[in-house]
Amino acid sequence: MANPRNVALNVLLKIEQEQAYSNLALSNAIRESRLSGVDSAFVSALVYGVLERQITLDYIIKQYSKIPLRKIETKTKLILRMGVYQLLFMDKVPDSAAVNESVNLAKKHRLQKSSGFINGILRSISRAEVRFRLPDDKDKIYYYSIKYSAPQDLVRLWINSYGELNAVAILESLSGRPPICARVNTTKTDAGSLIALLEKEGVKAEKIAFLPDALYLSNTGAIENLRAFRDGLFHIQDASSQLCVSFLDPKPRELMLDVCAAPGGKSFTAAELMNDRGKVLAFDLYDHKVRLMESGAKRLGLGSVRASVRDAAVGMPLPVADRILCDVPCSGLGILSRKPEIRCKDGLLTVDLPQLQYKILEHSAEYLASGGRLVYSTCTLNPRENNEIAARFLSQHPDFEGVPLTLPDGVERAFDEQAYEITLMPHKAHTDGFYCAAFTRRSR
């Protein structure tokens, strides 16, 4: 049987060296290694834990290592992070196992010289009366960066944009696995029936109070193996994305454009809200993503969804539509808990994205019918990509106006915004971090 720690190391290597997505690399490795349920859970906890706590772990390693972190070989550095994480953040792992298995892992990878170095640091940590101290909180940016393992630029952005209380609450939400949310395919079943079917497959499903036809799922195992999934009775989609489509409010017999649609979840939800009577044109820049959307629509039995390749920023002309969704490419700061590997990514706060986002919004708005509705959305928490884009659009397009959003019970704004927009935050909306703004074109 595969060694769980070795599986975890190989996943982390793939993420570090090949920029692999954590969820895909992890699921592939667990499937190929055929680990038991307990071992696969351990690997998942270790991989996600190391990714989530990387800045904190490196801070601790620096306190014990005479060698600068940048000079430590990649495998050695990853084994150290894994060992420190087991020592400090995995209560069920004995210190002796955390140390000895890390040393054995180094030897397995022919890191004989590094094994003594790893052993020395981990034993020093395990013997220390106080294993590590956070920096002085007089420098709040640095303190929160180390405590919550987030880049200082990101901490500064959130404090300056949303206030310290909101920033800390967002940072606290980044640890641990977020809930799995599903959207009921209402063209085939209803929430109560799906809950009963999933229960027979050993899955616990609960209704989301503030969102009709949405469920929290647990004990799912591999979702693609569930019969209810294969039969097209639901698709996976966070509550924030489902709320986004509800703000668009698509109706039967309408034409909708989803200009940046992959992987297709919002198009599917819109088609279901339209009772699959109408037309949803779903576009993406890449052919393989279009095929993915076509496959998803086929599984769900949604004939109104038609996917094709198109560049949302400069693409071919489109028909005038009743509803348009611009869920634009973004920095992804609202989904760091789902993609912890991007926390330390270079260019996390890139300055180029707002230019592309505005270009997509402006280009797409040309095709909105008078009285129609357009929703601009991102899965990030950055006013430059969100509120500022929406305000600029309205200031430069006097034939458009904001549409006040009706928020469901239980969903609150975290700070003062315009009535036509909302920044969804985990601690206030119980969703991923997300932004939505709704516009309409005045009658000509």
DRENDO-1510 file (C-alpha; in Angstrom, 1 decimal, always signed):
<recs>
REC; n; res; u; v; w
REC; 1; MET; +0.0; +0.0; +0.0 .
REC; 2; ALA; +1.2; +3.5; -0.8 .
REC; 3; ASN; +2.7; +5.6; +2.0 .
REC; 4; PRO; +0.3; +8.4; +2.8 .
REC; 5; ARG; +3.0; +11.0; +3.5 .
REC; 6; ASN; +4.8; +10.1; +0.3 .
REC; 7; VAL; +1.5; +10.6; -1.6 .
REC; 8; ALA; +1.1; +14.0; +0.1 .
REC; 9; LEU; +4.6; +15.0; -0.8 .
REC; 10; ASN; +4.1; +14.1; -4.5 .
REC; 11; VAL; +0.9; +16.1; -4.6 .
REC; 12; LEU; +2.7; +19.1; -3.1 .
REC; 13; LEU; +5.6; +18.7; -5.5 .
REC; 14; LYS; +3.1; +18.7; -8.5 .
REC; 15; ILE; +1.5; +21.9; -7.2 .
REC; 16; GLU; +4.8; +23.6; -6.5 .
REC; 17; GLN; +6.6; +22.6; -9.7 .
REC; 18; GLU; +3.8; +22.2; -12.3 .
REC; 19; GLN; +1.3; +24.7; -10.9 .
REC; 20; ALA; -1.3; +21.9; -10.7 .
REC; 21; TYR; -4.7; +22.6; -9.1 .
REC; 22; SER; -4.7; +21.2; -5.6 .
REC; 23; ASN; -8.2; +19.6; -5.9 .
REC; 24; LEU; -7.3; +17.8; -9.2 .
REC; 25; ALA; -3.8; +16.8; -8.1 .
REC; 26; LEU; -5.1; +15.4; -4.8 .
REC; 27; SER; -8.1; +13.5; -6.2 .
REC; 28; ASN; -5.9; +11.9; -8.9 .
REC; 29; ALA; -3.2; +10.9; -6.5 .
REC; 30; ILE; -5.7; +9.4; -4.0 .
REC; 31; ARG; -7.4; +7.4; -6.8 .
REC; 32; GLU; -4.2; +6.1; -8.3 .
REC; 33; SER; -2.7; +5.2; -4.9 .
REC; 34; ARG; -5.9; +3.4; -3.8 .
REC; 35; LEU; -5.6; +4.6; -0.2 .
REC; 36; SER; -8.1; +3.6; +2.5 .
REC; 37; GLY; -10.6; +6.1; +3.7 .
REC; 38; VAL; -8.6; +7.0; +6.8 .
REC; 39; ASP; -5.4; +7.4; +4.8 .
REC; 40; SER; -7.0; +9.4; +2.1 .
REC; 41; ALA; -8.5; +11.8; +4.7 .
REC; 42; PHE; -5.0; +12.1; +6.3 .
REC; 43; VAL; -3.4; +13.0; +2.9 .
REC; 44; SER; -6.1; +15.5; +2.2 .
REC; 45; ALA; -5.8; +17.2; +5.6 .
REC; 46; LEU; -2.0; +17.3; +5.3 .
REC; 47; VAL; -1.9; +18.7; +1.7 .
REC; 48; TYR; -4.5; +21.3; +2.3 .
REC; 49; GLY; -3.1; +22.2; +5.7 .
REC; 50; VAL; +0.4; +22.8; +4.3 .
REC; 51; LEU; -0.9; +24.9; +1.5 .
REC; 52; GLU; -3.2; +26.9; +3.8 .
REC; 53; ARG; -0.5; +27.5; +6.5 .
REC; 54; GLN; +2.6; +27.9; +4.2 .
REC; 55; ILE; +3.4; +31.4; +5.3 .
REC; 56; THR; +3.1; +30.5; +9.0 .
REC; 57; LEU; +5.1; +27.3; +8.5 .
REC; 58; ASP; +7.9; +29.1; +6.7 .
REC; 59; TYR; +8.0; +31.7; +9.5 .
REC; 60; ILE; +8.4; +28.9; +12.1 .
REC; 61; ILE; +11.1; +27.1; +10.0 .
REC; 62; LYS; +13.1; +30.4; +9.7 .
REC; 63; GLN; +13.1; +30.6; +13.5 .
REC; 64; TYR; +14.9; +27.2; +13.8 .
REC; 65; SER; +17.0; +27.1; +10.6 .
REC; 66; LYS; +20.4; +28.6; +10.1 .
REC; 67; ILE; +20.0; +28.1; +6.3 .
REC; 68; PRO; +17.9; +30.8; +4.5 .
REC; 69; LEU; +14.6; +29.3; +3.3 .
REC; 70; ARG; +15.4; +30.3; -0.3 .
REC; 71; LYS; +18.5; +28.1; -0.2 .
REC; 72; ILE; +16.6; +25.0; +1.0 .
REC; 73; GLU; +16.0; +22.4; -1.8 .
REC; 74; THR; +12.4; +22.1; -2.8 .
REC; 75; LYS; +11.7; +18.5; -1.6 .
REC; 76; THR; +13.5; +19.2; +1.7 .
REC; 77; LYS; +11.5; +22.4; +2.2 .
REC; 78; LEU; +8.2; +20.5; +1.5 .
REC; 79; ILE; +9.1; +17.7; +3.9 .
REC; 80; LEU; +9.9; +20.3; +6.6 .
REC; 81; ARG; +6.6; +22.1; +6.1 .
REC; 82; MET; +4.8; +18.7; +6.3 .
REC; 83; GLY; +6.6; +17.8; +9.5 .
REC; 84; VAL; +6.1; +21.1; +11.2 .
REC; 85; TYR; +2.4; +21.0; +10.2 .
REC; 86; GLN; +2.0; +17.6; +11.8 .
REC; 87; LEU; +3.8; +18.7; +14.9 .
REC; 88; LEU; +1.8; +21.9; +15.5 .
REC; 89; PHE; -1.6; +21.5; +13.8 .
REC; 90; MET; -2.4; +17.8; +13.7 .
REC; 91; ASP; -3.3; +16.8; +17.3 .
REC; 92; LYS; -3.7; +13.1; +16.5 .
REC; 93; VAL; -0.2; +12.7; +15.1 .
REC; 94; PRO; +2.4; +11.8; +17.8 .
REC; 95; ASP; +5.5; +14.0; +17.8 .
REC; 96; SER; +7.7; +10.9; +17.3 .
REC; 97; ALA; +5.7; +9.9; +14.2 .
REC; 98; ALA; +5.9; +13.5; +12.8 .
REC; 99; VAL; +9.7; +13.5; +13.2 .
REC; 100; ASN; +10.6; +10.0; +12.3 .
REC; 101; GLU; +8.3; +9.7; +9.3 .
REC; 102; SER; +9.6; +13.0; +7.9 .
REC; 103; VAL; +13.2; +11.7; +8.2 .
REC; 104; ASN; +12.3; +8.4; +6.6 .
REC; 105; LEU; +10.5; +10.3; +3.8 .
REC; 106; ALA; +13.7; +12.3; +3.1 .
REC; 107; LYS; +15.8; +9.1; +3.0 .
REC; 108; LYS; +13.2; +7.5; +0.6 .
REC; 109; HIS; +13.8; +10.4; -1.8 .
REC; 110; ARG; +17.6; +10.0; -1.4 .
REC; 111; LEU; +18.0; +13.2; +0.6 .
REC; 112; GLN; +20.5; +11.6; +3.1 .
REC; 113; LYS; +22.2; +15.0; +3.7 .
REC; 114; SER; +18.9; +16.7; +4.3 .
REC; 115; SER; +17.6; +14.0; +6.6 .
REC; 116; GLY; +19.8; +15.1; +9.5 .
REC; 117; PHE; +18.8; +18.8; +8.9 .
REC; 118; ILE; +15.1; +17.9; +8.9 .
REC; 119; ASN; +15.6; +15.7; +12.0 .
REC; 120; GLY; +17.3; +18.5; +13.9 .
REC; 121; ILE; +14.7; +21.2; +13.2 .
REC; 122; LEU; +11.7; +19.0; +13.9 .
REC; 123; ARG; +13.2; +17.7; +17.2 .
REC; 124; SER; +14.1; +21.2; +18.3 .
REC; 125; ILE; +10.5; +22.2; +17.7 .
REC; 126; SER; +9.0; +19.2; +19.5 .
REC; 127; ARG; +11.3; +19.8; +22.6 .
REC; 128; ALA; +10.7; +23.5; +22.8 .
REC; 129; GLU; +8.7; +24.7; +25.8 .
REC; 130; VAL; +7.1; +27.4; +23.6 .
REC; 131; ARG; +7.3; +26.0; +20.1 .
REC; 132; PHE; +6.8; +29.3; +18.3 .
REC; 133; ARG; +5.7; +32.8; +19.0 .
REC; 134; LEU; +3.7; +35.1; +16.6 .
REC; 135; PRO; +5.3; +38.5; +15.8 .
REC; 136; ASP; +4.4; +41.6; +17.8 .
REC; 137; ASP; +0.9; +42.7; +16.9 .
REC; 138; LYS; +2.0; +46.4; +16.8 .
REC; 139; ASP; +2.6; +45.8; +13.1 .
REC; 140; LYS; -0.9; +44.5; +12.4 .
REC; 141; ILE; -0.2; +43.8; +8.7 .
REC; 142; TYR; +2.7; +41.5; +9.5 .
REC; 143; TYR; +1.0; +40.0; +12.5 .
REC; 144; TYR; -2.1; +39.0; +10.6 .
REC; 145; SER; -0.1; +37.8; +7.7 .
REC; 146; ILE; +1.8; +35.3; +9.9 .
REC; 147; LYS; -1.2; +34.4; +12.1 .
REC; 148; TYR; -3.5; +33.7; +9.1 .
REC; 149; SER; -0.9; +32.8; +6.5 .
REC; 150; ALA; -1.9; +35.4; +4.0 .
REC; 151; PRO; +0.4; +37.7; +2.0 .
REC; 152; GLN; +0.9; +41.1; +3.6 .
REC; 153; ASP; -0.3; +42.9; +0.4 .
REC; 154; LEU; -3.6; +41.0; +0.7 .
REC; 155; VAL; -4.0; +41.7; +4.4 .
REC; 156; ARG; -3.4; +45.4; +3.7 .
REC; 157; LEU; -5.9; +45.4; +0.8 .
REC; 158; TRP; -8.7; +43.9; +2.9 .
REC; 159; ILE; -8.1; +46.2; +5.9 .
REC; 160; ASN; -8.0; +49.3; +3.7 .
REC; 161; SER; -11.0; +48.2; +1.7 .
REC; 162; TYR; -13.3; +46.6; +4.2 .
REC; 163; GLY; -12.1; +47.6; +7.6 .
REC; 164; GLU; -10.1; +45.6; +10.2 .
REC; 165; LEU; -13.1; +43.7; +11.6 .
REC; 166; ASN; -14.2; +42.5; +8.2 .
REC; 167; ALA; -10.6; +41.7; +7.1 .
REC; 168; VAL; -10.0; +39.5; +10.2 .
REC; 169; ALA; -13.3; +37.7; +9.7 .
REC; 170; ILE; -12.4; +37.0; +6.1 .
REC; 171; LEU; -8.9; +35.8; +7.1 .
REC; 172; GLU; -10.4; +33.5; +9.7 .
REC; 173; SER; -12.7; +32.0; +7.1 .
REC; 174; LEU; -9.8; +30.8; +4.9 .
REC; 175; SER; -8.9; +27.8; +7.1 .
REC; 176; GLY; -10.6; +24.5; +6.8 .
REC; 177; ARG; -12.6; +23.0; +4.0 .
REC; 178; PRO; -15.6; +25.0; +2.9 .
REC; 179; PRO; -19.0; +23.3; +2.5 .
REC; 180; ILE; -20.0; +21.5; -0.7 .
REC; 181; CYS; -23.1; +23.1; -2.2 .
REC; 182; ALA; -25.3; +21.6; -4.8 .
REC; 183; ARG; -28.1; +23.1; -7.0 .
REC; 184; VAL; -31.1; +20.8; -7.5 .
REC; 185; ASN; -32.0; +20.2; -11.1 .
REC; 186; THR; -35.6; +21.3; -10.9 .
REC; 187; THR; -36.3; +20.2; -14.4 .
REC; 188; LYS; -36.0; +16.6; -13.1 .
REC; 189; THR; -36.7; +16.5; -9.4 .
REC; 190; ASP; -37.2; +18.7; -6.3 .
REC; 191; ALA; -35.1; +19.2; -3.1 .
REC; 192; GLY; -37.1; +16.8; -0.9 .
REC; 193; SER; -36.9; +14.0; -3.4 .
REC; 194; LEU; -33.2; +14.5; -4.0 .
REC; 195; ILE; -32.4; +14.6; -0.3 .
REC; 196; ALA; -34.2; +11.2; +0.1 .
REC; 197; LEU; -32.3; +9.7; -2.9 .
REC; 198; LEU; -28.9; +11.0; -1.6 .
REC; 199; GLU; -29.6; +9.6; +1.9 .
REC; 200; LYS; -30.0; +6.1; +0.3 .
REC; 201; GLU; -26.5; +6.6; -1.2 .
REC; 202; GLY; -25.1; +7.5; +2.3 .
REC; 203; VAL; -24.9; +11.3; +1.6 .
REC; 204; LYS; -26.2; +13.8; +4.0 .
REC; 205; ALA; -28.0; +16.7; +2.3 .
REC; 206; GLU; -29.5; +19.8; +4.0 .
REC; 207; LYS; -31.5; +22.6; +2.5 .
REC; 208; ILE; -29.8; +26.0; +2.5 .
REC; 209; ALA; -32.3; +28.2; +4.3 .
REC; 210; PHE; -31.8; +31.4; +2.3 .
REC; 211; LEU; -31.7; +29.8; -1.2 .
REC; 212; PRO; -34.4; +27.7; -2.7 .
REC; 213; ASP; -33.3; +24.4; -4.4 .
REC; 214; ALA; -29.8; +24.6; -2.9 .
REC; 215; LEU; -28.3; +22.0; -0.6 .
REC; 216; TYR; -25.3; +21.5; +1.6 .
REC; 217; LEU; -23.8; +18.0; +1.0 .
REC; 218; SER; -21.5; +16.0; +3.3 .
REC; 219; ASN; -20.2; +12.4; +3.3 .
REC; 220; THR; -20.2; +12.5; -0.5 .
REC; 221; GLY; -17.1; +10.5; -1.3 .
REC; 222; ALA; -16.4; +10.9; -5.1 .
REC; 223; ILE; -19.4; +12.9; -6.3 .
REC; 224; GLU; -19.1; +11.6; -9.8 .
REC; 225; ASN; -19.7; +8.1; -8.5 .
REC; 226; LEU; -23.1; +9.0; -7.1 .
REC; 227; ARG; -26.1; +7.7; -9.1 .
REC; 228; ALA; -28.1; +10.9; -8.4 .
REC; 229; PHE; -25.2; +12.9; -10.0 .
REC; 230; ARG; -24.8; +10.6; -13.0 .
REC; 231; ASP; -28.6; +10.8; -13.5 .
REC; 232; GLY; -28.3; +14.6; -13.7 .
REC; 233; LEU; -30.4; +15.4; -10.6 .
REC; 234; PHE; -27.9; +18.1; -9.4 .
REC; 235; HIS; -24.7; +19.9; -10.1 .
REC; 236; ILE; -22.1; +21.3; -7.7 .
REC; 237; GLN; -22.3; +25.1; -7.3 .
REC; 238; ASP; -21.5; +27.4; -4.4 .
REC; 239; ALA; -24.4; +29.4; -2.9 .
REC; 240; SER; -22.7; +32.6; -4.0 .
REC; 241; SER; -23.0; +31.6; -7.7 .
REC; 242; GLN; -26.5; +30.5; -7.3 .
REC; 243; LEU; -27.4; +33.8; -5.7 .
REC; 244; CYS; -25.7; +35.5; -8.6 .
REC; 245; VAL; -28.0; +33.8; -11.1 .
REC; 246; SER; -31.0; +34.6; -9.0 .
REC; 247; PHE; -30.1; +38.3; -9.2 .
REC; 248; LEU; -30.1; +37.9; -13.0 .
REC; 249; ASP; -33.7; +36.6; -12.7 .
REC; 250; PRO; -33.9; +34.7; -16.1 .
REC; 251; LYS; -37.4; +33.8; -17.3 .
REC; 252; PRO; -38.8; +31.1; -19.6 .
REC; 253; ARG; -38.7; +32.0; -23.4 .
REC; 254; GLU; -35.9; +34.5; -22.8 .
REC; 255; LEU; -32.5; +34.6; -24.5 .
REC; 256; MET; -29.6; +34.7; -22.1 .
REC; 257; LEU; -25.9; +35.2; -22.9 .
REC; 258; ASP; -23.3; +33.8; -20.5 .
REC; 259; VAL; -20.1; +35.3; -21.9 .
REC; 260; CYS; -17.5; +33.7; -19.6 .
REC; 261; ALA; -19.4; +30.5; -18.8 .
REC; 262; ALA; -17.0; +27.7; -18.1 .
REC; 263; PRO; -17.4; +25.3; -16.3 .
REC; 264; GLY; -21.1; +26.1; -16.9 .
REC; 265; GLY; -22.7; +26.0; -13.5 .
REC; 266; LYS; -24.4; +29.4; -13.8 .
REC; 267; SER; -25.7; +28.6; -17.3 .
REC; 268; PHE; -27.2; +25.4; -15.9 .
REC; 269; THR; -28.8; +27.1; -13.0 .
REC; 270; ALA; -30.2; +29.8; -15.4 .
REC; 271; ALA; -31.6; +27.1; -17.7 .
REC; 272; GLU; -33.3; +25.4; -14.7 .
REC; 273; LEU; -34.8; +28.7; -13.6 .
REC; 274; MET; -36.2; +29.0; -17.1 .
REC; 275; ASN; -37.6; +25.5; -16.9 .
REC; 276; ASP; -35.4; +24.7; -19.8 .
REC; 277; ARG; -37.7; +26.8; -22.0 .
REC; 278; GLY; -35.7; +29.5; -23.7 .
REC; 279; LYS; -32.1; +29.7; -24.9 .
REC; 280; VAL; -28.9; +30.0; -23.0 .
REC; 281; LEU; -25.8; +30.8; -25.1 .
REC; 282; ALA; -22.7; +29.8; -23.1 .
REC; 283; PHE; -19.3; +30.9; -24.3 .
REC; 284; ASP; -15.7; +30.3; -23.3 .
REC; 285; LEU; -12.3; +31.0; -24.8 .
REC; 286; TYR; -11.1; +27.4; -24.9 .
REC; 287; ASP; -12.5; +24.5; -26.8 .
REC; 288; HIS; -11.9; +21.9; -24.0 .
REC; 289; LYS; -14.0; +24.0; -21.6 .
REC; 290; VAL; -16.8; +24.2; -24.2 .
REC; 291; ARG; -16.8; +20.4; -24.4 .
REC; 292; LEU; -16.9; +20.3; -20.6 .
REC; 293; MET; -20.0; +22.5; -20.6 .
REC; 294; GLU; -21.7; +20.4; -23.4 .
REC; 295; SER; -21.1; +17.3; -21.3 .
REC; 296; GLY; -22.6; +18.9; -18.2 .
REC; 297; ALA; -25.6; +20.1; -20.0 .
REC; 298; LYS; -26.2; +16.7; -21.6 .
REC; 299; ARG; -25.9; +15.0; -18.2 .
REC; 300; LEU; -28.5; +17.4; -16.7 .
REC; 301; GLY; -30.7; +17.1; -19.7 .
REC; 302; LEU; -30.7; +20.8; -20.4 .
REC; 303; GLY; -31.4; +21.3; -24.1 .
REC; 304; SER; -31.6; +25.1; -23.9 .
REC; 305; VAL; -27.9; +25.4; -23.1 .
REC; 306; ARG; -25.7; +25.8; -26.2 .
REC; 307; ALA; -22.0; +26.2; -25.7 .
REC; 308; SER; -19.4; +27.5; -28.2 .
REC; 309; VAL; -16.0; +29.2; -28.3 .
REC; 310; ARG; -15.8; +33.0; -28.2 .
REC; 311; ASP; -13.5; +35.7; -26.8 .
REC; 312; ALA; -15.6; +37.8; -24.5 .
REC; 313; ALA; -13.4; +40.8; -24.8 .
REC; 314; VAL; -13.3; +41.1; -28.6 .
REC; 315; GLY; -15.5; +38.3; -29.9 .
REC; 316; MET; -18.0; +38.0; -32.7 .
REC; 317; PRO; -21.3; +39.9; -32.6 .
REC; 318; LEU; -24.1; +38.4; -30.7 .
REC; 319; PRO; -27.9; +38.6; -30.8 .
REC; 320; VAL; -29.7; +41.2; -28.6 .
REC; 321; ALA; -30.5; +39.3; -25.3 .
REC; 322; ASP; -32.9; +39.7; -22.4 .
REC; 323; ARG; -30.3; +38.6; -19.9 .
REC; 324; ILE; -26.5; +38.8; -19.9 .
REC; 325; LEU; -24.1; +37.4; -17.3 .
REC; 326; CYS; -20.5; +38.7; -17.2 .
REC; 327; ASP; -18.8; +36.5; -14.7 .
REC; 328; VAL; -15.4; +37.7; -15.6 .
REC; 329; PRO; -11.9; +36.3; -15.0 .
REC; 330; CYS; -10.6; +37.6; -11.7 .
REC; 331; SER; -7.9; +37.2; -9.0 .
REC; 332; GLY; -10.0; +34.6; -7.1 .
REC; 333; LEU; -9.5; +36.1; -3.7 .
REC; 334; GLY; -12.9; +35.0; -2.6 .
REC; 335; ILE; -12.2; +31.3; -3.1 .
REC; 336; LEU; -8.8; +31.0; -1.4 .
REC; 337; SER; -10.2; +28.4; +0.9 .
REC; 338; ARG; -11.1; +26.2; -2.1 .
REC; 339; LYS; -7.8; +27.0; -3.9 .
REC; 340; PRO; -5.2; +27.5; -1.1 .
REC; 341; GLU; -2.3; +27.0; -3.6 .
REC; 342; ILE; -3.0; +30.5; -5.0 .
REC; 343; ARG; -2.3; +32.3; -1.7 .
REC; 344; CYS; +1.4; +32.6; -2.4 .
REC; 345; LYS; +1.1; +32.9; -6.2 .
REC; 346; ASP; +3.1; +35.7; -7.8 .
REC; 347; GLY; +0.9; +38.5; -9.1 .
REC; 348; LEU; -2.0; +37.7; -6.8 .
REC; 349; LEU; -3.0; +41.4; -6.8 .
REC; 350; THR; -2.3; +41.9; -10.5 .
REC; 351; VAL; -3.0; +45.4; -11.9 .
REC; 352; ASP; -3.9; +44.1; -15.4 .
REC; 353; LEU; -7.2; +42.3; -14.6 .
REC; 354; PRO; -9.5; +45.4; -14.2 .
REC; 355; GLN; -8.7; +46.5; -17.7 .
REC; 356; LEU; -9.8; +43.1; -19.1 .
REC; 357; GLN; -12.8; +43.0; -16.9 .
REC; 358; TYR; -14.0; +46.4; -17.9 .
REC; 359; LYS; -13.5; +45.6; -21.6 .
REC; 360; ILE; -15.6; +42.4; -21.3 .
REC; 361; LEU; -18.4; +44.2; -19.4 .
REC; 362; GLU; -18.5; +47.1; -21.9 .
REC; 363; HIS; -18.3; +44.9; -25.0 .
REC; 364; SER; -21.0; +42.5; -23.6 .
REC; 365; ALA; -23.4; +45.4; -22.6 .
REC; 366; GLU; -23.8; +46.3; -26.3 .
REC; 367; TYR; -26.1; +43.3; -26.8 .
REC; 368; LEU; -28.5; +43.9; -23.9 .
REC; 369; ALA; -32.1; +44.7; -24.9 .
REC; 370; SER; -33.9; +47.7; -23.5 .
REC; 371; GLY; -35.4; +46.8; -20.2 .
REC; 372; GLY; -33.1; +43.7; -20.1 .
REC; 373; ARG; -30.8; +42.9; -17.2 .
REC; 374; LEU; -27.0; +42.4; -17.0 .
REC; 375; VAL; -25.2; +41.0; -14.0 .
REC; 376; TYR; -21.4; +41.6; -13.6 .
REC; 377; SER; -19.8; +39.2; -11.1 .
REC; 378; THR; -16.4; +38.0; -9.8 .
REC; 379; CYS; -15.3; +35.5; -7.2 .
REC; 380; THR; -12.9; +38.0; -5.7 .
REC; 381; LEU; -12.7; +40.4; -2.8 .
REC; 382; ASN; -11.0; +43.5; -4.3 .
REC; 383; PRO; -12.9; +46.8; -5.0 .
REC; 384; ARG; -10.7; +47.5; -8.0 .
REC; 385; GLU; -12.1; +44.5; -9.7 .
REC; 386; ASN; -15.6; +45.0; -8.3 .
REC; 387; ASN; -17.2; +48.2; -7.0 .
REC; 388; GLU; -14.9; +50.5; -9.0 .
REC; 389; ILE; -15.6; +48.6; -12.3 .
REC; 390; ALA; -19.4; +48.9; -11.7 .
REC; 391; ALA; -19.2; +52.6; -10.8 .
REC; 392; ARG; -17.1; +53.4; -13.8 .
REC; 393; PHE; -19.5; +51.5; -16.1 .
REC; 394; LEU; -22.5; +53.5; -14.9 .
REC; 395; SER; -20.6; +56.8; -15.1 .
REC; 396; GLN; -19.6; +56.2; -18.7 .
REC; 397; HIS; -22.9; +54.6; -19.9 .
REC; 398; PRO; -25.8; +57.0; -19.1 .
REC; 399; ASP; -28.2; +54.7; -20.9 .
REC; 400; PHE; -27.7; +52.1; -18.1 .
REC; 401; GLU; -28.7; +52.2; -14.5 .
REC; 402; GLY; -28.3; +50.0; -11.5 .
REC; 403; VAL; -31.0; +47.5; -10.5 .
REC; 404; PRO; -31.5; +47.4; -6.7 .
REC; 405; LEU; -30.8; +43.9; -5.4 .
REC; 406; THR; -33.4; +42.0; -3.2 .
REC; 407; LEU; -31.4; +40.1; -0.7 .
REC; 408; PRO; -32.8; +36.9; +0.8 .
REC; 409; ASP; -33.2; +36.6; +4.6 .
REC; 410; GLY; -29.9; +35.7; +6.2 .
REC; 411; VAL; -27.7; +37.4; +3.6 .
REC; 412; GLU; -26.3; +40.8; +4.7 .
REC; 413; ARG; -23.9; +43.4; +3.3 .
REC; 414; ALA; -20.7; +43.6; +5.3 .
REC; 415; PHE; -20.2; +47.3; +4.5 .
REC; 416; ASP; -21.9; +50.2; +2.8 .
REC; 417; GLU; -22.4; +49.7; -0.9 .
REC; 418; GLN; -24.8; +50.8; -3.6 .
REC; 419; ALA; -28.2; +49.2; -3.7 .
REC; 420; TYR; -27.4; +47.6; -7.1 .
REC; 421; GLU; -24.3; +45.7; -5.8 .
REC; 422; ILE; -23.2; +43.3; -3.0 .
REC; 423; THR; -19.9; +42.0; -1.9 .
REC; 424; LEU; -20.7; +38.6; -0.4 .
REC; 425; MET; -18.4; +37.6; +2.4 .
REC; 426; PRO; -18.2; +34.2; +4.2 .
REC; 427; HIS; -18.9; +35.6; +7.7 .
REC; 428; LYS; -21.9; +37.6; +6.6 .
REC; 429; ALA; -23.5; +35.7; +3.6 .
REC; 430; HIS; -22.3; +32.2; +4.5 .
REC; 431; THR; -20.9; +31.8; +1.0 .
REC; 432; ASP; -17.6; +32.1; -0.9 .
REC; 433; GLY; -16.3; +35.6; -1.3 .
REC; 434; PHE; -18.1; +37.0; -4.3 .
REC; 435; TYR; -19.3; +40.2; -5.9 .
REC; 436; CYS; -22.4; +40.9; -8.0 .
REC; 437; ALA; -23.8; +44.1; -9.6 .
REC; 438; ALA; -27.0; +44.3; -11.7 .
REC; 439; PHE; -27.7; +46.8; -14.4 .
REC; 440; THR; -30.5; +47.5; -16.9 .
REC; 441; ARG; -30.6; +49.4; -20.1 .
REC; 442; ARG; -33.2; +52.2; -20.1 .
REC; 443; SER; -35.9; +52.1; -22.7 .
REC; 444; ARG; -34.9; +53.9; -25.8 .
</recs>
